[in-house]
Amino acid sequence: MISVRSARQRRGGCPSHGVVTVAAISWLYILSVLPFTARGFVQVLHYTSIPSSFYLFQMELLFLNLFCNPLIYTYTCATFRHFLCLLLSRNLPSPTAALPRALSGLLAGAAQV
């Protein structure tokens, strides 16, 4: 009974970080897809032609969504932040360093066929 009370006291009525993360990602997705939905309704109902700048605006919102997702996860999720710090702190070889070895393996396999 003590652990239940202490858990309720620690929580304090605030939503957990998982709920905040999912809510932020969901709202960001809805805002980035909203112009596509609006364009679909306009095209189906044939109200007017859509200016070309609107297509650019749609793409910018999608790229903004792709850019902000990792930032939201890093800000709200401690395990993701810890994983990202571990990943970035390692001395990882660059992907292009392994490319010659992979190509030589492919070329050797193609020569045998």
All heavy atoms as an XYZ file, in Angstrom:
880
protein
N       0.820     -1.195      0.000
C       0.000      0.000      0.000
C       0.863      1.258      0.000
O       0.482      2.250     -0.586
C      -0.913     -0.039      1.227
C      -2.011      0.948      1.158
S      -3.033      0.599     -0.263
C      -4.565      1.144      0.292
N       2.004      1.198      0.601
C       2.887      2.366      0.640
C       3.403      2.686     -0.757
O       3.469      3.840     -1.147
C       4.049      2.131      1.622
C       3.500      2.015      3.042
C       5.060      3.257      1.531
C       4.539      1.612      4.054
N       3.753      1.652     -1.532
C       4.299      1.895     -2.869
C       3.249      2.519     -3.788
O       3.584      3.326     -4.637
C       4.823      0.601     -3.479
O       3.757     -0.316     -3.641
N       2.000      2.148     -3.641
C       0.944      2.729     -4.471
C       0.776      4.208     -4.153
O       0.672      5.040     -5.038
C      -0.386      1.971     -4.270
C      -1.519      2.671     -4.986
C      -0.249      0.536     -4.737
N       0.795      4.532     -2.887
C       0.663      5.942     -2.504
C       1.857      6.756     -2.984
O       1.696      7.864     -3.488
C       0.526      6.066     -0.991
C      -0.809      5.628     -0.484
C      -0.895      5.842      1.002
N      -2.148      5.289      1.505
C      -2.403      5.090      2.756
N      -1.499      5.386      3.674
N      -3.558      4.604      3.137
N       3.054      6.221     -2.841
C       4.224      6.984     -3.267
C       4.246      7.150     -4.779
O       4.679      8.178     -5.291
C       5.505      6.315     -2.785
O       5.639      5.036     -3.371
N       3.763      6.142     -5.515
C       3.696      6.271     -6.967
C       2.700      7.352     -7.365
O       2.947      8.134     -8.278
C       3.309      4.936     -7.596
N       1.572      7.406     -6.674
C       0.589      8.455     -6.974
C       1.122      9.834     -6.607
O       0.877     10.807     -7.298
C      -0.702      8.182     -6.211
C      -1.504      7.043     -6.781
C      -2.777      6.849     -6.022
N      -3.471      5.665     -6.490
C      -4.451      5.082     -5.849
N      -4.882      5.575     -4.712
N      -5.025      4.015     -6.339
N       1.861      9.914     -5.518
C       2.405     11.203     -5.107
C       3.485     11.670     -6.081
O       3.580     12.849     -6.391
C       2.965     11.110     -3.691
C       1.900     10.969     -2.627
C       2.496     10.660     -1.261
O       3.684     10.412     -1.141
N       1.651     10.658     -0.241
N       4.302     10.737     -6.562
C       5.344     11.122     -7.521
C       4.745     11.580     -8.827
O       5.238     12.497     -9.458
C       6.280      9.941     -7.788
C       7.363      9.822     -6.756
C       8.314      8.732     -7.128
N       7.678      7.464     -6.757
C       7.810      6.336     -7.415
N       8.533      6.276     -8.491
N       7.200      5.231     -7.027
N       3.687     10.918     -9.262
C       3.075     11.255    -10.533
C       2.484     12.658    -10.490
O       2.656     13.442    -11.407
C       2.005     10.230    -10.883
C       1.606     10.310    -12.321
C       0.654      9.232    -12.733
N       1.132      7.917    -12.350
C       0.354      6.879    -12.154
N      -0.948      7.021    -12.278
N       0.835      5.713    -11.820
N       1.778     12.984     -9.454
C       1.252     14.327     -9.268
C       0.221     14.755    -10.293
O       0.025     15.929    -10.514
N      -0.421     13.829    -10.974
C      -1.441     14.186    -11.943
C      -0.893     14.591    -13.300
O      -1.650     14.909    -14.193
N       0.404     14.612    -13.479
C       0.995     14.976    -14.764
C       1.016     13.762    -15.684
O       1.192     12.642    -15.226
C       2.420     15.476    -14.576
S       2.512     17.000    -13.642
N       0.839     13.981    -16.980
C       0.913     12.851    -17.904
C       2.340     12.328    -18.005
O       3.301     13.066    -17.798
C       0.447     13.439    -19.234
C       0.676     14.891    -19.110
C       0.527     15.228    -17.648
N       2.469     11.069    -18.312
C       3.802     10.494    -18.428
C       4.474     11.020    -19.694
O       3.839     11.581    -20.580
C       3.714      8.975    -18.466
O       3.093      8.567    -19.666
N       5.774     10.799    -19.764
C       6.535     11.300    -20.914
C       6.113     10.602    -22.207
O       6.173     11.198    -23.281
C       8.026     11.106    -20.683
C       8.574     12.030    -19.644
N       8.724     13.365    -19.870
C       8.998     11.798    -18.384
C       9.212     13.938    -18.792
N       9.386     13.004    -17.869
N       5.679      9.345    -22.106
C       5.226      8.627    -23.295
C       3.998      9.263    -23.904
O       3.883      9.379    -25.129
N       3.081      9.693    -23.066
C       1.861     10.345    -23.557
C       2.208     11.677    -24.215
O       1.676     12.016    -25.273
C       0.848     10.535    -22.401
C      -0.341     11.359    -22.840
C       0.409      9.192    -21.858
N       3.112     12.413    -23.606
C       3.521     13.702    -24.170
C       4.212     13.489    -25.514
O       3.956     14.225    -26.482
C       4.449     14.447    -23.181
C       5.044     15.682    -23.816
C       3.687     14.805    -21.919
N       5.063     12.477    -25.603
C       5.771     12.198    -26.847
C       4.797     11.822    -27.950
O       4.867     12.365    -29.059
C       6.787     11.060    -26.637
O       7.677     11.417    -25.591
C       7.566     10.783    -27.902
N       3.890     10.904    -27.669
C       2.923     10.476    -28.683
C       2.013     11.624    -29.093
O       1.702     11.800    -30.276
C       2.106      9.265    -28.168
C       0.942      8.960    -29.078
C       2.997      8.052    -28.022
N       1.601     12.443    -28.151
C       0.745     13.585    -28.473
C       1.484     14.587    -29.361
O       0.919     15.082    -30.353
C       0.261     14.261    -27.198
N       2.721     14.883    -29.029
C       3.493     15.852    -29.822
C       3.733     15.333    -31.234
O       3.570     16.070    -32.214
C       4.815     16.153    -29.128
N       4.106     14.064    -31.356
C       4.354     13.482    -32.673
C       3.050     13.428    -33.478
O       3.039     13.711    -34.684
C       4.970     12.072    -32.526
C       6.347     12.158    -31.877
C       5.043     11.351    -33.862
C       7.391     12.879    -32.667
N       1.952     13.091    -32.826
C       0.666     13.009    -33.530
C       0.216     14.371    -34.032
O      -0.226     14.504    -35.180
C      -0.398     12.418    -32.606
O      -0.052     11.127    -32.230
N       0.319     15.395    -33.192
C      -0.086     16.734    -33.618
C       0.804     17.259    -34.734
O       0.333     17.916    -35.668
C      -0.105     17.705    -32.443
C      -1.357     17.584    -31.651
C      -1.502     17.051    -30.408
C      -2.667     17.982    -32.059
N      -2.814     17.094    -30.021
C      -3.556     17.663    -31.016
C      -3.174     18.575    -33.205
C      -4.912     17.918    -31.101
C      -4.539     18.828    -33.282
C      -5.380     18.499    -32.237
N       2.079     16.962    -34.659
C       2.991     17.381    -35.721
C       2.646     16.693    -37.038
O       2.647     17.315    -38.096
C       4.439     17.075    -35.318
C       5.510     17.537    -36.280
C       5.530     19.060    -36.357
C       6.862     17.018    -35.826
N       2.302     15.413    -36.966
C       1.912     14.683    -38.173
C       0.615     15.247    -38.755
O       0.501     15.437    -39.973
C       1.749     13.192    -37.859
C       1.262     12.402    -39.034
C       2.119     12.074    -40.072
C      -0.073     12.005    -39.123
C       1.668     11.355    -41.166
C      -0.525     11.285    -40.205
C       0.347     10.962    -41.220
O      -0.111     10.253    -42.303
N      -0.358     15.513    -37.905
C      -1.638     16.057    -38.382
C      -1.420     17.403    -39.058
O      -1.971     17.674    -40.134
C      -2.643     16.170    -37.216
C      -3.102     14.769    -36.786
C      -3.836     17.032    -37.600
C      -3.876     14.750    -35.496
N      -0.598     18.255    -38.458
C      -0.349     19.567    -39.056
C       0.408     19.470    -40.374
O       0.201     20.284    -41.274
C       0.421     20.453    -38.072
C      -0.368     20.912    -36.851
C       0.532     21.698    -35.909
C      -1.555     21.756    -37.266
N       1.287     18.465    -40.495
C       2.051     18.357    -41.737
C       1.240     17.726    -42.857
O       1.521     17.946    -44.028
C       3.335     17.557    -41.503
O       3.040     16.217    -41.215
N       0.225     16.927    -42.539
C      -0.589     16.271    -43.566
C      -1.828     17.087    -43.911
O      -2.455     16.876    -44.945
C      -0.965     14.844    -43.085
C      -1.911     14.162    -44.029
C       0.290     14.010    -42.936
N      -2.170     18.045    -43.109
C      -3.368     18.850    -43.334
C      -3.400     19.532    -44.707
O      -4.443     19.510    -45.369
C      -3.508     19.875    -42.205
C      -4.850     20.543    -42.050
C      -5.937     19.513    -41.778
C      -4.794     21.541    -40.909
N      -2.300     20.110    -45.208
C      -2.368     20.701    -46.554
C      -2.650     19.677    -47.652
O      -3.325     19.983    -48.632
C      -0.985     21.332    -46.739
C      -0.501     21.576    -45.368
C      -1.056     20.471    -44.533
N      -2.146     18.441    -47.507
C      -2.452     17.409    -48.491
C      -3.941     17.097    -48.508
O      -4.541     16.917    -49.562
C      -1.659     16.124    -48.192
C      -0.225     16.214    -48.593
C       0.751     16.443    -47.656
C       0.138     16.056    -49.912
C       2.068     16.518    -48.017
C       1.460     16.126    -50.297
C       2.434     16.361    -49.350
N      -4.533     17.040    -47.332
C      -5.962     16.778    -47.233
C      -6.768     17.926    -47.844
O      -7.731     17.691    -48.589
C      -6.359     16.577    -45.759
O      -5.507     15.590    -45.187
C      -7.791     16.151    -45.623
N      -6.363     19.142    -47.543
C      -7.063     20.307    -48.099
C      -6.946     20.326    -49.618
O      -7.922     20.612    -50.322
C      -6.495     21.584    -47.496
N      -5.764     20.010    -50.131
C      -5.579     19.985    -51.579
C      -6.462     18.910    -52.215
O      -7.046     19.114    -53.276
C      -4.124     19.721    -51.927
C      -3.875     19.766    -53.433
C      -2.520     19.306    -53.781
N      -2.446     17.885    -53.433
C      -1.429     17.100    -53.734
N      -0.393     17.592    -54.351
N      -1.436     15.839    -53.397
N      -6.570     17.770    -51.550
C      -7.433     16.702    -52.071
C      -8.875     17.136    -52.157
O      -9.557     16.862    -53.159
N      -9.376     17.809    -51.135
C     -10.761     18.293    -51.170
C     -10.950     19.334    -52.268
O     -11.961     19.328    -52.974
C     -11.169     18.885    -49.821
C     -11.510     17.859    -48.786
C     -10.861     17.856    -47.564
C     -12.471     16.890    -49.030
C     -11.161     16.911    -46.607
C     -12.784     15.938    -48.077
C     -12.124     15.945    -46.862
N      -9.994     20.213    -52.437
C     -10.116     21.250    -53.469
C     -10.096     20.619    -54.850
O     -10.878     21.006    -55.731
C      -8.995     22.295    -53.302
C      -8.895     23.204    -54.514
C      -9.219     23.116    -52.052
N      -9.227     19.617    -55.053
C      -9.159     18.984    -56.374
C     -10.414     18.170    -56.674
O     -10.882     18.148    -57.802
C      -7.926     18.093    -56.468
C      -6.651     18.871    -56.625
C      -5.435     17.981    -56.700
O      -5.485     16.816    -56.319
N      -4.328     18.544    -57.156
N     -10.960     17.498    -55.679
C     -12.162     16.693    -55.894
C     -13.362     17.588    -56.175
O     -14.187     17.301    -57.045
C     -12.425     15.776    -54.675
C     -13.813     15.171    -54.726
C     -11.378     14.681    -54.603
N     -13.476     18.683    -55.449
C     -14.629     19.564    -55.613
C     -14.444     20.559    -56.757
O     -15.383     21.284    -57.094
C     -14.894     20.305    -54.304
C     -15.246     19.394    -53.118
C     -15.367     20.207    -51.849
C     -16.520     18.621    -53.389
N     -13.257     20.630    -57.366
C     -12.961     21.485    -58.515
C     -13.306     22.949    -58.251
O     -13.897     23.619    -59.094
C     -13.709     20.994    -59.768
C     -13.367     19.611    -60.140
N     -12.139     19.255    -60.663
C     -14.083     18.451    -60.069
C     -12.122     17.971    -60.907
N     -13.299     17.446    -60.547
N     -12.961     23.414    -57.081
C     -13.259     24.816    -56.797
C     -12.364     25.766    -57.573
O     -12.819     26.696    -58.201
C     -13.126     25.101    -55.299
C     -14.328     24.664    -54.495
C     -14.163     24.017    -53.292
C     -15.611     24.889    -54.943
C     -15.247     23.607    -52.546
C     -16.709     24.483    -54.210
C     -16.514     23.847    -53.013
O     -17.599     23.446    -52.281
N     -11.090     25.540    -57.527
C     -10.160     26.460    -58.165
C      -8.843     25.744    -58.427
O      -8.618     24.650    -57.929
C      -9.926     27.697    -57.265
O      -9.067     28.598    -57.942
C      -9.312     27.317    -55.945
N      -8.010     26.362    -59.215
C      -6.689     25.774    -59.450
C      -5.796     26.054    -58.237
O      -5.956     27.052    -57.535
C      -6.061     26.356    -60.716
O      -5.831     27.733    -60.530
N      -4.865     25.169    -58.022
C      -3.976     25.278    -56.862
C      -2.667     25.900    -57.321
O      -2.046     25.422    -58.277
C      -3.739     23.892    -56.241
C      -5.078     23.298    -55.807
C      -2.763     23.971    -55.097
C      -5.000     21.855    -55.402
N      -2.216     26.968    -56.666
C      -0.951     27.592    -57.082
C       0.236     26.674    -56.813
O       0.212     25.825    -55.917
C      -0.875     28.857    -56.222
C      -1.834     28.656    -55.121
C      -2.852     27.670    -55.569
N       1.275     26.834    -57.593
C       2.447     25.972    -57.459
C       3.179     26.212    -56.135
O       3.858     25.322    -55.642
C       3.399     26.190    -58.628
O       3.827     27.535    -58.654
N       3.026     27.391    -55.568
C       3.686     27.661    -54.284
C       3.078     26.817    -53.155
O       3.748     26.537    -52.163
C       3.588     29.143    -53.935
O       2.233     29.531    -53.817
N       1.832     26.385    -53.331
C       1.197     25.546    -52.319
C       1.863     24.175    -52.256
O       1.996     23.586    -51.193
C      -0.300     25.410    -52.613
C      -1.073     24.740    -51.517
C      -1.314     25.404    -50.325
C      -1.532     23.449    -51.660
C      -2.008     24.792    -49.301
C      -2.239     22.823    -50.653
C      -2.474     23.496    -49.466
N       2.300     23.643    -53.414
C       3.001     22.361    -53.435
C       4.329     22.470    -52.685
O       4.726     21.566    -51.964
C       3.239     21.898    -54.866
C       1.974     21.567    -55.595
C       1.507     22.377    -56.620
C       1.232     20.440    -55.267
C       0.343     22.072    -57.296
C       0.067     20.126    -55.923
C      -0.376     20.947    -56.934
O      -1.537     20.651    -57.586
N       5.000     23.580    -52.876
C       6.258     23.806    -52.161
C       6.012     23.898    -50.651
O       6.774     23.339    -49.848
C       6.924     25.086    -52.667
C       8.247     25.465    -52.031
C       9.297     24.412    -52.317
C       8.703     26.816    -52.528
N       4.927     24.552    -50.264
C       4.562     24.647    -48.850
C       4.285     23.268    -48.265
O       4.696     22.966    -47.137
C       3.333     25.557    -48.707
C       2.797     25.653    -47.315
C       3.523     26.276    -46.321
C       1.559     25.105    -46.999
C       3.028     26.361    -45.022
C       1.061     25.180    -45.716
C       1.798     25.815    -44.723
N       3.619     22.401    -49.019
C       3.345     21.048    -48.548
C       4.643     20.282    -48.303
O       4.795     19.613    -47.279
C       2.525     20.278    -49.580
C       1.115     20.691    -49.701
C       0.417     19.907    -50.790
O       1.049     19.345    -51.672
N      -0.892     19.869    -50.723
N       5.558     20.380    -49.232
C       6.820     19.660    -49.086
C       7.638     20.205    -47.918
O       8.278     19.451    -47.194
C       7.627     19.738    -50.383
C       6.977     18.996    -51.532
S       6.586     17.283    -51.143
C       8.190     16.583    -50.960
N       7.602     21.511    -47.730
C       8.329     22.092    -46.599
C       7.755     21.611    -45.275
O       8.503     21.350    -44.331
C       8.298     23.614    -46.682
C       9.188     24.172    -47.754
C       9.096     25.674    -47.862
O       8.289     26.285    -47.134
O       9.840     26.240    -48.681
N       6.445     21.479    -45.184
C       5.844     20.965    -43.953
C       6.222     19.509    -43.709
O       6.467     19.103    -42.573
C       4.323     21.104    -43.996
C       3.777     22.462    -43.614
C       2.263     22.461    -43.695
C       4.214     22.872    -42.233
N       6.291     18.710    -44.766
C       6.710     17.322    -44.594
C       8.163     17.227    -44.134
O       8.498     16.431    -43.265
C       6.512     16.545    -45.891
C       5.088     16.135    -46.190
C       5.020     15.409    -47.519
C       4.540     15.252    -45.093
N       9.026     18.036    -44.726
C      10.422     18.030    -44.298
C      10.568     18.556    -42.874
O      11.419     18.088    -42.122
C      11.297     18.824    -45.264
C      11.521     18.129    -46.568
C      11.290     18.772    -47.757
C      11.954     16.813    -46.607
C      11.491     18.133    -48.961
C      12.157     16.156    -47.804
C      11.929     16.822    -48.987
N       9.749     19.516    -42.501
C       9.763     20.011    -41.129
C       9.347     18.906    -40.166
O       9.927     18.757    -39.085
C       8.834     21.217    -40.988
C       8.780     21.872    -39.621
C      10.115     22.532    -39.317
C       7.659     22.883    -39.561
N       8.366     18.101    -40.559
C       7.941     16.967    -39.748
C       9.099     15.989    -39.575
O       9.383     15.525    -38.469
C       6.747     16.277    -40.407
C       6.236     15.103    -39.608
O       6.525     14.956    -38.431
N       5.481     14.258    -40.250
N       9.781     15.668    -40.670
C      10.915     14.742    -40.591
C      12.046     15.295    -39.733
O      12.753     14.549    -39.061
C      11.434     14.436    -41.997
C      10.498     13.638    -42.884
C      11.049     13.554    -44.298
C      10.282     12.256    -42.312
N      12.235     16.593    -39.763
C      13.289     17.214    -38.967
C      12.921     17.268    -37.491
O      13.776     17.060    -36.620
C      13.552     18.631    -39.507
C      14.533     19.409    -38.674
C      15.874     19.131    -38.742
C      14.095     20.410    -37.832
C      16.791     19.844    -37.980
C      14.988     21.128    -37.061
C      16.342     20.847    -37.136
N      11.659     17.525    -37.187
C      11.250     17.727    -35.793
C      11.016     16.431    -35.022
O      11.109     16.435    -33.794
C       9.986     18.579    -35.737
S      10.273     20.290    -36.168
N      10.721     15.324    -35.703
C      10.477     14.068    -34.999
C      11.641     13.645    -34.109
O      11.438     13.376    -32.927
C      10.124     12.951    -35.983
C       8.660     12.929    -36.324
O       7.838     13.470    -35.595
N       8.330     12.323    -37.434
N      12.876     13.587    -34.603
C      13.976     13.217    -33.709
C      14.196     14.228    -32.582
O      14.587     13.852    -31.477
C      15.200     13.154    -34.622
C      14.680     13.078    -35.989
C      13.329     13.685    -35.987
N      13.932     15.492    -32.872
C      14.085     16.500    -31.820
C      13.073     16.288    -30.705
O      13.400     16.410    -29.521
C      13.939     17.908    -32.404
C      14.994     18.329    -33.417
C      14.678     19.724    -33.938
C      16.371     18.271    -32.826
N      11.841     15.968    -31.069
C      10.803     15.714    -30.059
C      11.148     14.478    -29.246
O      11.057     14.475    -28.018
C       9.419     15.580    -30.725
C       8.968     16.930    -31.262
C       8.392     15.039    -29.738
C       7.719     16.873    -32.106
N      11.577     13.408    -29.933
C      11.955     12.192    -29.211
C      13.134     12.450    -28.281
O      13.169     11.974    -27.160
C      12.306     11.062    -30.188
C      11.111     10.327    -30.707
C      10.749     10.400    -32.041
C      10.335      9.546    -29.863
C       9.659      9.719    -32.518
C       9.232      8.869    -30.332
C       8.902      8.958    -31.657
O       7.814      8.290    -32.131
N      14.114     13.218    -28.734
C      15.277     13.520    -27.901
C      14.882     14.343    -26.690
O      15.389     14.127    -25.590
C      16.337     14.262    -28.729
O      16.664     13.459    -29.863
C      17.593     14.511    -27.919
N      13.980     15.279    -26.867
C      13.577     16.154    -25.768
C      12.701     15.434    -24.747
O      12.833     15.661    -23.551
C      12.842     17.374    -26.336
C      12.418     18.354    -25.282
C      13.355     19.151    -24.632
C      11.086     18.481    -24.920
C      12.975     20.048    -23.652
C      10.690     19.375    -23.946
C      11.641     20.156    -23.311
O      11.254     21.034    -22.341
N      11.803     14.546    -25.210
C      10.821     13.968    -24.291
C      11.155     12.564    -23.809
O      10.586     12.117    -22.820
C       9.429     13.915    -24.950
O       9.505     13.126    -26.138
C       8.927     15.304    -25.264
N      12.047     11.852    -24.486
C      12.305     10.455    -24.139
C      13.760     10.284    -23.701
O      14.692     10.406    -24.510
C      11.990      9.574    -25.336
S      12.143      7.834    -25.006
N      13.953     10.004    -22.425
C      15.303      9.890    -21.877
C      16.041      8.683    -22.439
O      17.260      8.751    -22.664
C      15.245      9.804    -20.354
N      15.356      7.579    -22.708
C      16.044      6.407    -23.240
C      16.523      6.652    -24.669
O      17.623      6.238    -25.034
C      15.131      5.164    -23.208
O      13.918      5.461    -23.891
C      14.824      4.763    -21.779
N      15.733      7.349    -25.465
C      16.163      7.695    -26.818
C      17.351      8.652    -26.760
O      18.304      8.518    -27.528
C      15.011      8.315    -27.614
C      15.366      8.652    -29.026
C      15.396      7.662    -29.987
C      15.667      9.951    -29.393
C      15.730      7.963    -31.292
C      15.992     10.262    -30.695
C      16.024      9.263    -31.654
N      17.303      9.612    -25.843
C      18.401     10.563    -25.685
C      19.686      9.840    -25.288
O      20.762     10.116    -25.821
C      18.021     11.599    -24.629
C      18.954     12.750    -24.520
C      18.476     13.792    -23.507
N      17.031     13.879    -23.406
C      16.339     13.712    -22.283
N      16.966     13.461    -21.157
N      15.030     13.800    -22.267
N      19.566      8.882    -24.362
C      20.724      8.115    -23.923
C      21.284      7.273    -25.075
O      22.496      7.221    -25.290
C      20.343      7.221    -22.741
C      21.445      6.398    -22.220
N      22.536      6.930    -21.569
C      21.645      5.051    -22.255
C      23.365      5.966    -21.228
N      22.837      4.805    -21.638
N      20.393      6.619    -25.840
C      20.824      5.833    -26.985
C      21.521      6.707    -28.016
O      22.566      6.325    -28.570
C      19.625      5.127    -27.621
C      19.920      4.517    -28.952
C      20.661      3.352    -29.034
C      19.476      5.112    -30.116
C      20.952      2.786    -30.258
C      19.759      4.554    -31.343
C      20.498      3.392    -31.417
N      20.987      7.882    -28.288
C      21.573      8.789    -29.264
C      22.944      9.262    -28.814
O      23.880      9.337    -29.622
C      20.636      9.973    -29.495
C      20.942     10.872    -30.664
C      20.839     10.087    -31.964
C      19.988     12.038    -30.691
N      23.084      9.558    -27.526
C      24.390      9.972    -27.006
C      25.408      8.847    -27.132
O      26.564      9.079    -27.492
C      24.269     10.412    -25.554
S      23.441     11.980    -25.354
N      24.989      7.613    -26.834
C      25.897      6.476    -26.991
C      26.272      6.269    -28.452
O      27.427      5.991    -28.777
C      25.255      5.201    -26.441
C      25.218      5.053    -24.937
C      24.471      3.782    -24.557
C      26.622      5.015    -24.374
N      25.310      6.404    -29.325
C      25.559      6.196    -30.740
C      26.510      7.251    -31.289
O      27.425      6.936    -32.059
C      24.237      6.222    -31.507
C      24.299      5.921    -32.987
C      24.714      4.467    -33.206
C      22.958      6.183    -33.633
N      26.324      8.489    -30.888
C      27.166      9.566    -31.398
C      28.538      9.608    -30.741
O      29.479     10.162    -31.300
C      26.457     10.907    -31.236
C      25.195     11.075    -32.072
C      24.528     12.399    -31.756
C      25.503     10.962    -33.547
N      28.671      9.036    -29.535
C      29.956      9.086    -28.851
C      30.911      7.981    -29.312
O      32.110      8.074    -29.095
C      29.760      8.978    -27.339
O      29.264      7.686    -27.008
N      30.393      6.947    -29.941
C      31.245      5.870    -30.442
C      32.049      6.350    -31.639
O      31.626      7.211    -32.395
C      30.410      4.668    -30.857
C      29.766      3.978    -29.710
C      29.013      2.781    -30.221
N      28.267      2.167    -29.140
C      27.300      1.300    -29.317
N      26.950      0.947    -30.533
N      26.680      0.780    -28.292
N      33.198      5.738    -31.793
C      34.023      6.044    -32.952
C      33.622      5.086    -34.068
O      34.276      4.084    -34.318
C      35.503      5.892    -32.604
C      36.387      6.409    -33.697
O      35.920      7.026    -34.648
N      37.670      6.154    -33.579
N      32.520      5.382    -34.713
C      31.984      4.516    -35.747
C      32.688      4.786    -37.071
O      32.954      5.935    -37.418
C      30.486      4.747    -35.908
C      29.621      4.421    -34.693
C      28.185      4.806    -34.966
C      29.718      2.950    -34.353
N      32.999      3.738    -37.822
C      33.598      3.969    -39.137
C      32.569      4.569    -40.073
O      31.371      4.337    -39.943
C      34.002      2.563    -39.598
C      33.110      1.650    -38.837
C      32.826      2.334    -37.518
N      33.046      5.340    -40.986
C      32.118      5.958    -41.935
C      31.594      4.895    -42.893
O      32.279      3.907    -43.176
C      32.817      7.075    -42.700
O      33.808      6.513    -43.536
N      30.391      5.066    -43.400
C      29.834      4.070    -44.327
C      30.658      3.947    -45.606
O      30.723      2.895    -46.206
C      28.443      4.598    -44.638
C      28.126      5.558    -43.562
C      29.434      6.088    -43.062
N      31.325      5.026    -46.021
C      32.109      4.961    -47.252
C      33.398      4.176    -47.059
O      33.991      3.723    -48.025
C      32.438      6.377    -47.752
O      33.095      7.096    -46.714
C      31.176      7.104    -48.165
N      33.847      3.992    -45.810
C      35.060      3.211    -45.571
C      34.821      1.739    -45.868
O      35.720      1.029    -46.303
C      35.534      3.390    -44.134
N      33.609      1.262    -45.651
C      33.291     -0.142    -45.908
C      32.868     -0.373    -47.356
O      32.727     -1.511    -47.776
C      32.183     -0.594    -44.975
N      32.692      0.677    -48.114
C      32.215      0.539    -49.479
C      33.183     -0.233    -50.375
O      32.750     -1.120    -51.105
C      31.905      1.922    -50.063
C      31.218      1.952    -51.410
C      29.873      1.260    -51.334
C      31.047      3.375    -51.871
N      34.496      0.056    -50.375
C      35.390     -0.715    -51.254
C      35.371     -2.216    -50.958
O      35.408     -3.030    -51.878
C      36.765     -0.118    -50.983
C      36.489      1.249    -50.479
C      35.199      1.142    -49.727
N      35.303     -2.595    -49.672
C      35.243     -4.012    -49.325
C      33.963     -4.644    -49.845
O      33.962     -5.751    -50.367
C      35.354     -4.201    -47.816
C      36.789     -4.053    -47.317
C      36.877     -4.327    -45.834
N      36.559     -3.054    -45.156
C      35.779     -2.935    -44.107
N      35.233     -3.993    -43.557
N      35.541     -1.764    -43.568
N      32.843     -3.938    -49.720
C      31.565     -4.480    -50.187
C      31.556     -4.610    -51.704
O      31.077     -5.613    -52.248
C      30.422     -3.585    -49.728
N      32.108     -3.612    -52.380
C      32.148     -3.683    -53.838
C      33.062     -4.790    -54.315
O      32.756     -5.476    -55.296
C      32.597     -2.339    -54.416
C      31.562     -1.223    -54.385
C      32.155      0.058    -54.927
C      30.333     -1.608    -55.174
N      34.199     -4.983    -53.656
C      35.105     -6.055    -54.076
C      34.453     -7.414    -53.874
O      34.640     -8.327    -54.685
C      36.430     -5.972    -53.316
O      36.216     -6.211    -51.936
N      33.660     -7.571    -52.806
C      32.937     -8.821    -52.602
C      31.895     -9.054    -53.673
O      31.708    -10.168    -54.161
N      31.198     -7.995    -54.071
C      30.193     -8.120    -55.123
C      30.834     -8.441    -56.463
O      30.337     -9.263    -57.232
C      29.378     -6.832    -55.229
C      28.356     -6.581    -54.126
C      27.741     -5.203    -54.305
C      27.277     -7.635    -54.147
N      31.954     -7.786    -56.734
C      32.621     -8.020    -58.011
C      33.204     -9.432    -58.071
O      33.185    -10.076    -59.116
C      33.724     -6.977    -58.231
C      33.222     -5.541    -58.447
C      34.389     -4.589    -58.538
C      32.357     -5.458    -59.677
N      33.709     -9.927    -56.960
C      34.239    -11.285    -56.925
C      33.123    -12.301    -57.129
O      33.289    -13.299    -57.826
C      34.953    -11.549    -55.598
N      31.965    -12.029    -56.544
C      30.811    -12.927    -56.717
C      30.288    -12.889    -58.147
O      29.864    -13.899    -58.699
N      30.342    -11.737    -58.802
C      29.874    -11.615    -60.177
C      30.829    -12.287    -61.139
O      30.431    -12.824    -62.171
C      29.706    -10.147    -60.550
N      32.127    -12.302    -60.828
C      33.114    -12.927    -61.694
C      32.973    -14.449    -61.664
O      33.293    -15.122    -62.637
C      34.519    -12.522    -61.260
N      32.475    -15.008    -60.568
C      32.323    -16.458    -60.453
C      31.132    -16.958    -61.240
O      31.067    -18.103    -61.627
C      32.179    -16.870    -59.000
C      33.445    -16.677    -58.197
C      33.249    -17.031    -56.725
O      32.154    -17.366    -56.316
N      34.319    -16.938    -55.961
N      30.164    -16.099    -61.501
C      28.937    -16.507    -62.199
C      29.167    -16.621    -63.642
O      29.744    -16.857    -64.438
C      27.807    -15.484    -61.967
C      26.593    -15.821    -62.794
C      27.456    -15.435    -60.518
